[in-house]
Amino acid sequence: MECWIAFFAGIFLFFRGLRVSGDILSPCDFPAIYNFGDSNSDTGGISAAFEPIRAPYGEGFFHKPAGRDSDGRLIIDFIAETLKLPYLSAYLNSLGTNYQHGANFATGGSTIRRQNETIFEYGISPFSLDVQIVQFNQFKERAKELYNEAKTTADRDKLPRQEDFAKALYTFDIGQNDLSVGFRKMSFDQLRAAMPDIVNQLASAVQNIYQRGGRAFWIHNTGPIGCLPVNFFYNHNPPPGYLDEHGCVKEQNEMAVELNRQIKEKVVKLRAELPEVAITYVDAYAAKYGLISNVKNLGWADPFKVCCGYHENYDHIWCGNKATINNTEVYGAPCNDPSKFVYWDGIHHTEAANQWVVNHTLYGSLTDPPIPITQACHRRYEQVEMLLLRSKEPMLAEMA
């Protein structure tokens, strides 16, 4: 009995230490960030490849369009700030780029699984995760060639050093569009059956980077897609049971929760398969849903009200666009105070919402293992395994 008490006491104290003792492990010195994702973390990729994102996007912080689907900074921008690194240049952006401290392969509309449709149909990017990984592989090899061929320090200072790829942080924020495509093309049962393949392709991307030297990964799960205001633009009177207690589409969120469960399971398996990997699983869903369910206490606007755009009855003009309604030209203008809104344009978050999510995920409160991003290079979960092993030894001896 005493052994059992000691065991559970040890576990309690260990996890308590993980959460409150940020100085147990030394901070990681990440020289670079390499990001893979969709519009939630695109810092200019889709703007470089297709039509640039226009004003009023970006004007809240950058005072001009900045290739981001928000009024200001995205979560990846706050991650860069926290790690004291510059904002990431988009890999597809050919002008004014500097890749010494990383690159961003994310593009708006990207999916994990490659989709058989064009961006001009439903906004799905041709740069799915497998393509982003191919781009990363090419980038790494080409960067090595150019660095070795560089004649001046100024030329080398725009390129990553090869040794930095092993020390870099690799971030993933992708999967939401796989669900949106699934809702459009599949039944819920079909989408659920497709999830193992979606998760396996995400795992393959991690394995590819690991094989090329990457060791530290920061993986976001997908957010509560059923809470996006766009769900209600043409559905003003949902049937009973369609919504959850906070007004989100219940079944859509259930699909997101199931996908996240499978992603987390796969992360655990990857830790066992890749001996030197350090993977942090980030529960962005919990952070975003927590914000939506808490807006009244925070003094924010109705989470289903959109800051930018004109959305009245069944007339919809997207943020920054113009259209004629009843012989009058109407502009999809931004609200006066985006800092009180969760959603910027019906799909994407405001900078304020991104900041809120960052405050609840970068410091270990909604991550597995529960460590801040500044310590994400450490295999913290190994300590848990060692503790469990050591604690079991006296119990097994007692039982014998």
C-alpha positions as CSV (number, residue, x, y, z in Angstrom):
1,M,0.0,0.0,0.0
2,E,2.8,2.4,0.9
3,C,4.4,1.8,-2.5
4,W,1.2,2.7,-4.3
5,I,1.0,5.9,-2.2
6,A,4.6,6.8,-3.1
7,F,3.9,6.0,-6.7
8,F,0.9,8.4,-7.1
9,A,2.6,11.0,-4.9
10,G,5.6,10.9,-7.3
11,I,3.4,11.3,-10.3
12,F,1.5,14.2,-8.8
13,L,4.7,16.0,-7.8
14,F,6.3,15.4,-11.2
15,F,3.4,16.8,-13.2
16,R,3.1,19.7,-10.7
17,G,6.8,20.4,-11.4
18,L,6.2,20.3,-15.1
19,R,3.5,23.0,-14.9
20,V,5.0,25.4,-12.5
21,S,8.8,25.0,-12.7
22,G,9.7,26.6,-16.0
23,D,13.3,26.6,-15.1
24,I,13.7,22.8,-14.8
25,L,15.0,22.6,-18.3
26,S,17.2,25.1,-20.1
27,P,15.6,27.2,-22.9
28,C,16.1,26.0,-26.4
29,D,18.1,28.1,-28.7
30,F,16.0,27.8,-31.9
31,P,17.9,29.4,-34.8
32,A,15.0,29.0,-37.2
33,I,11.3,28.0,-37.6
34,Y,10.0,26.0,-40.5
35,N,6.2,26.2,-40.8
36,F,3.7,24.0,-42.7
37,G,0.0,24.8,-42.8
38,D,-3.0,26.6,-44.2
39,S,-4.4,30.1,-44.0
40,N,-4.2,30.0,-40.2
41,S,-0.4,30.4,-40.6
42,D,0.2,31.6,-44.1
43,T,2.4,34.7,-44.1
44,G,2.3,35.4,-47.8
45,G,2.4,32.2,-49.7
46,I,-1.0,32.2,-51.4
47,S,-0.6,35.9,-52.1
48,A,2.7,35.3,-53.9
49,A,1.3,32.4,-55.9
50,F,-2.1,33.9,-56.9
51,E,-3.8,37.2,-56.2
52,P,-2.5,39.2,-53.3
53,I,-4.7,39.6,-50.2
54,R,-6.0,43.1,-50.2
55,A,-6.8,45.8,-47.7
56,P,-8.2,46.0,-45.0
57,Y,-6.4,42.7,-44.3
58,G,-3.2,43.4,-42.3
59,E,-3.9,47.1,-41.6
60,G,-4.5,46.6,-37.8
61,F,-0.8,45.8,-37.1
62,F,1.2,46.0,-40.3
63,H,-0.7,49.1,-41.6
64,K,-0.9,47.4,-45.0
65,P,-1.8,44.1,-46.5
66,A,0.8,41.6,-45.3
67,G,-0.2,38.3,-47.0
68,R,-2.1,37.2,-43.9
69,D,-5.8,36.4,-43.5
70,S,-6.3,38.6,-40.5
71,D,-6.3,42.2,-39.4
72,G,-2.8,41.7,-38.0
73,R,-0.5,39.0,-36.6
74,L,-1.2,35.2,-36.8
75,I,-0.2,32.6,-34.2
76,I,3.0,31.8,-36.1
77,D,4.0,35.5,-35.8
78,F,3.6,35.4,-32.1
79,I,5.6,32.2,-32.0
80,A,8.4,34.0,-33.9
81,E,8.2,36.9,-31.4
82,T,8.3,34.6,-28.4
83,L,11.4,32.8,-29.8
84,K,13.0,36.2,-30.6
85,L,13.1,35.4,-34.3
86,P,12.0,37.5,-37.3
87,Y,8.6,37.0,-38.9
88,L,8.8,34.1,-41.4
89,S,9.2,34.8,-45.1
90,A,6.9,32.8,-47.3
91,Y,8.8,30.2,-49.4
92,L,6.8,31.2,-52.5
93,N,7.6,34.9,-52.1
94,S,10.5,35.8,-54.4
95,L,11.1,39.4,-53.4
96,G,12.3,40.9,-50.1
97,T,12.8,37.5,-48.5
98,N,15.3,36.4,-45.9
99,Y,15.5,32.7,-45.0
100,Q,18.3,32.8,-42.4
101,H,15.9,32.1,-39.6
102,G,13.4,29.8,-41.4
103,A,10.7,29.7,-44.0
104,N,7.0,29.4,-44.2
105,F,5.6,26.8,-46.6
106,A,1.9,27.3,-45.5
107,T,-0.6,28.6,-48.0
108,G,-4.2,29.6,-47.6
109,G,-6.6,26.7,-48.5
110,S,-4.0,24.0,-48.0
111,T,-5.0,20.5,-47.0
112,I,-3.1,17.5,-45.6
113,R,-4.4,15.2,-48.3
114,R,-4.1,16.3,-51.9
115,Q,-7.5,17.3,-53.4
116,N,-8.7,16.8,-57.0
117,E,-10.0,20.4,-57.5
118,T,-8.6,23.8,-58.3
119,I,-8.3,26.9,-56.1
120,F,-10.7,28.7,-58.4
121,E,-13.6,26.3,-57.5
122,Y,-13.7,26.3,-53.7
123,G,-10.4,28.0,-52.7
124,I,-8.4,24.8,-52.0
125,S,-4.7,25.4,-52.5
126,P,-2.7,23.2,-54.9
127,F,0.1,23.3,-52.2
128,S,-1.1,20.4,-50.0
129,L,1.1,19.1,-47.2
130,D,3.0,16.6,-49.4
131,V,3.8,19.4,-51.8
132,Q,5.0,21.6,-49.0
133,I,7.3,18.8,-47.8
134,V,8.7,18.5,-51.4
135,Q,9.3,22.2,-51.3
136,F,11.1,22.0,-48.0
137,N,13.4,19.2,-49.3
138,Q,14.2,21.3,-52.3
139,F,14.7,24.4,-50.2
140,K,17.2,22.6,-47.9
141,E,19.3,21.2,-50.8
142,R,19.2,24.5,-52.7
143,A,20.1,26.5,-49.6
144,K,23.2,24.4,-49.1
145,E,24.3,24.9,-52.7
146,L,23.7,28.7,-52.6
147,Y,25.4,29.1,-49.2
148,N,28.5,27.3,-50.4
149,E,28.5,29.4,-53.6
150,A,27.9,32.7,-51.9
151,K,30.7,35.2,-52.5
152,T,29.8,37.7,-49.8
153,T,28.7,37.7,-46.1
154,A,25.6,39.6,-47.2
155,D,24.5,36.8,-49.5
156,R,25.1,34.1,-46.9
157,D,23.2,36.1,-44.2
158,K,20.0,35.6,-46.2
159,L,20.4,31.8,-46.2
160,P,20.1,29.2,-43.4
161,R,23.2,27.3,-42.3
162,Q,22.9,23.6,-42.8
163,E,23.6,22.8,-39.1
164,D,20.6,25.0,-38.2
165,F,18.1,22.6,-39.7
166,A,18.8,20.1,-36.9
167,K,18.3,22.8,-34.3
168,A,15.2,24.4,-35.8
169,L,11.6,24.2,-34.6
170,Y,9.2,22.6,-37.1
171,T,5.6,23.8,-36.7
172,F,2.4,22.4,-38.2
173,D,-1.0,24.0,-38.3
174,I,-3.1,22.2,-40.9
175,G,-6.2,19.9,-41.2
176,Q,-9.1,22.3,-41.0
177,N,-9.6,22.3,-44.8
178,D,-9.5,18.5,-44.9
179,L,-12.6,18.7,-42.7
180,S,-14.3,21.4,-44.8
181,V,-13.7,19.4,-48.0
182,G,-15.1,16.4,-46.2
183,F,-18.2,18.2,-45.1
184,R,-18.8,19.3,-48.7
185,K,-18.1,15.9,-50.5
186,M,-18.6,13.1,-48.0
187,S,-21.0,11.8,-45.4
188,F,-19.8,11.9,-41.8
189,D,-19.2,8.2,-41.9
190,Q,-17.1,8.6,-45.0
191,L,-15.1,11.4,-43.5
192,R,-14.5,9.4,-40.4
193,A,-13.2,6.5,-42.5
194,A,-10.8,8.9,-44.3
195,M,-9.3,10.2,-41.1
196,P,-6.6,7.5,-40.6
197,D,-5.2,8.4,-44.0
198,I,-5.2,12.1,-43.2
199,V,-3.4,11.4,-40.0
200,N,-0.9,9.0,-41.6
201,Q,0.0,11.7,-44.2
202,L,0.6,14.2,-41.4
203,A,2.8,11.6,-39.7
204,S,4.7,11.0,-43.0
205,A,5.5,14.7,-43.2
206,V,7.0,14.6,-39.7
207,Q,9.0,11.4,-40.5
208,N,10.3,13.0,-43.7
209,I,11.7,16.0,-41.8
210,Y,13.1,13.8,-39.1
211,Q,15.0,11.8,-41.7
212,R,16.5,15.0,-42.9
213,G,17.7,16.1,-39.4
214,G,14.6,17.8,-37.9
215,R,14.1,16.9,-34.2
216,A,11.8,19.5,-32.5
217,F,8.1,19.6,-33.7
218,W,5.2,21.8,-32.5
219,I,2.0,20.4,-33.9
220,H,-1.4,22.2,-33.5
221,N,-4.6,20.2,-33.7
222,T,-7.5,21.5,-35.7
223,G,-9.8,24.1,-34.2
224,P,-13.6,24.0,-33.7
225,I,-14.6,24.3,-37.3
226,G,-18.3,24.1,-36.3
227,C,-18.0,27.6,-34.7
228,L,-17.0,29.4,-37.9
229,P,-19.5,32.2,-38.6
230,V,-19.6,31.2,-42.3
231,N,-21.6,28.2,-41.3
232,F,-24.5,30.5,-40.6
233,F,-24.4,32.8,-43.5
234,Y,-27.1,30.8,-45.3
235,N,-28.5,28.9,-42.4
236,H,-30.3,31.3,-40.2
237,N,-32.7,28.7,-38.6
238,P,-30.9,25.5,-37.8
239,P,-33.1,22.6,-36.6
240,P,-33.2,21.5,-33.0
241,G,-30.1,19.6,-31.9
242,Y,-28.0,21.0,-34.7
243,L,-26.1,23.4,-32.4
244,D,-24.2,22.7,-29.2
245,E,-24.6,24.7,-26.0
246,H,-22.4,27.6,-27.3
247,G,-24.1,27.8,-30.7
248,C,-21.6,25.9,-32.8
249,V,-22.5,23.1,-35.3
250,K,-22.3,20.1,-33.1
251,E,-21.5,17.3,-35.6
252,Q,-18.8,19.4,-37.3
253,N,-17.1,19.9,-34.0
254,E,-17.4,16.2,-33.1
255,M,-15.6,15.4,-36.4
256,A,-12.8,17.9,-35.4
257,V,-12.5,16.3,-31.9
258,E,-12.3,12.8,-33.5
259,L,-9.6,13.9,-35.9
260,N,-7.7,15.5,-33.0
261,R,-7.9,12.3,-31.0
262,Q,-6.3,10.4,-33.8
263,I,-3.6,13.0,-34.3
264,K,-2.7,12.8,-30.7
265,E,-2.6,9.0,-30.8
266,K,-0.3,9.2,-33.8
267,V,2.0,11.7,-32.0
268,V,2.4,9.2,-29.2
269,K,3.4,6.5,-31.7
270,L,5.8,8.8,-33.5
271,R,7.6,9.5,-30.2
272,A,8.1,5.7,-29.8
273,E,9.2,5.2,-33.4
274,L,11.6,8.2,-33.7
275,P,14.2,7.9,-30.9
276,E,15.4,11.5,-30.9
277,V,12.2,13.3,-31.7
278,A,10.7,15.9,-29.4
279,I,7.0,16.5,-30.4
280,T,4.7,18.8,-28.6
281,Y,1.0,18.3,-29.3
282,V,-0.9,21.6,-29.0
283,D,-4.6,21.6,-28.1
284,A,-5.5,24.7,-30.2
285,Y,-9.1,23.4,-30.3
286,A,-9.5,23.7,-26.5
287,A,-8.0,27.2,-26.6
288,K,-10.2,28.5,-29.4
289,Y,-13.4,26.8,-28.0
290,G,-12.5,28.2,-24.6
291,L,-12.5,31.7,-26.1
292,I,-15.8,31.3,-27.9
293,S,-17.5,30.0,-24.7
294,N,-16.1,32.8,-22.6
295,V,-16.7,35.9,-24.7
296,K,-19.3,37.4,-22.5
297,N,-17.0,37.3,-19.4
298,L,-14.3,38.9,-21.5
299,G,-16.5,41.6,-22.8
300,W,-16.1,40.6,-26.4
301,A,-18.7,40.7,-29.2
302,D,-20.9,37.8,-30.1
303,P,-18.5,35.2,-31.5
304,F,-20.7,34.6,-34.5
305,K,-20.6,38.2,-35.5
306,V,-17.9,39.0,-38.2
307,C,-15.7,42.0,-37.8
308,C,-15.0,42.6,-41.5
309,G,-17.5,42.3,-44.3
310,Y,-21.2,43.0,-44.9
311,H,-23.5,40.1,-43.9
312,E,-27.1,41.1,-43.6
313,N,-29.9,38.6,-44.1
314,Y,-28.8,36.6,-47.2
315,D,-26.7,39.4,-48.7
316,H,-23.0,38.7,-48.2
317,I,-20.0,40.9,-49.2
318,W,-16.7,39.5,-48.1
319,C,-14.1,41.6,-46.3
320,G,-12.6,44.2,-48.6
321,N,-15.0,43.6,-51.5
322,K,-17.7,45.7,-53.1
323,A,-21.0,44.8,-54.5
324,T,-24.3,46.4,-55.4
325,I,-27.3,45.7,-53.2
326,N,-30.7,47.3,-54.1
327,N,-29.0,49.6,-56.5
328,T,-26.5,50.8,-53.9
329,E,-22.8,50.0,-53.8
330,V,-21.9,48.4,-50.5
331,Y,-18.3,47.9,-49.2
332,G,-17.4,45.0,-46.9
333,A,-15.8,47.2,-44.3
334,P,-14.0,46.3,-41.1
335,C,-15.5,47.0,-37.7
336,N,-14.3,49.8,-35.5
337,D,-12.6,47.6,-32.8
338,P,-11.3,44.2,-34.1
339,S,-9.8,43.6,-30.6
340,K,-13.3,42.7,-29.4
341,F,-14.1,40.1,-32.1
342,V,-13.1,36.5,-32.4
343,Y,-13.5,36.2,-36.2
344,W,-12.1,38.7,-38.7
345,D,-13.9,37.6,-41.9
346,G,-16.1,34.6,-41.0
347,I,-13.3,32.0,-41.3
348,H,-10.2,33.5,-39.9
349,H,-9.4,34.9,-36.5
350,T,-8.6,38.5,-35.5
351,E,-5.2,39.3,-34.2
352,A,-6.8,39.6,-30.7
353,A,-8.1,36.1,-30.9
354,N,-4.8,34.8,-32.1
355,Q,-3.1,36.5,-29.2
356,W,-5.6,34.9,-26.8
357,V,-4.9,31.4,-28.2
358,V,-1.1,32.1,-28.0
359,N,-1.4,33.1,-24.3
360,H,-3.2,29.8,-23.6
361,T,-0.9,27.5,-25.6
362,L,2.7,28.8,-25.7
363,Y,3.4,28.3,-22.0
364,G,2.4,24.7,-21.5
365,S,-1.1,24.9,-20.2
366,L,-2.7,23.2,-23.2
367,T,0.2,21.2,-24.6
368,D,1.4,17.6,-24.3
369,P,3.9,17.4,-22.8
370,P,3.1,20.5,-20.6
371,I,6.1,22.6,-21.5
372,P,6.5,26.1,-23.0
373,I,7.5,26.5,-26.6
374,T,10.9,27.8,-25.4
375,Q,11.7,24.3,-24.1
376,A,10.1,22.3,-27.0
377,C,13.5,20.8,-28.0
378,H,13.5,18.6,-24.9
379,R,12.0,15.1,-24.8
380,R,10.2,15.9,-21.5
381,Y,7.9,12.9,-21.7
382,E,10.9,10.6,-21.3
383,Q,11.1,11.8,-17.7
384,V,7.5,10.7,-17.2
385,E,8.4,7.2,-18.6
386,M,11.4,6.9,-16.4
387,L,9.4,8.0,-13.4
388,L,6.7,5.4,-14.1
389,L,9.3,2.7,-14.6
390,R,11.2,3.5,-11.4
391,S,7.9,3.8,-9.4
392,K,6.7,0.4,-10.6
393,E,9.8,-1.5,-9.5
394,P,9.0,-1.5,-5.7
395,M,5.3,-2.2,-6.5
396,L,6.2,-5.2,-8.6
397,A,8.6,-6.4,-5.8
398,E,5.8,-6.0,-3.2
399,M,3.3,-7.9,-5.4
400,A,5.8,-10.7,-6.0
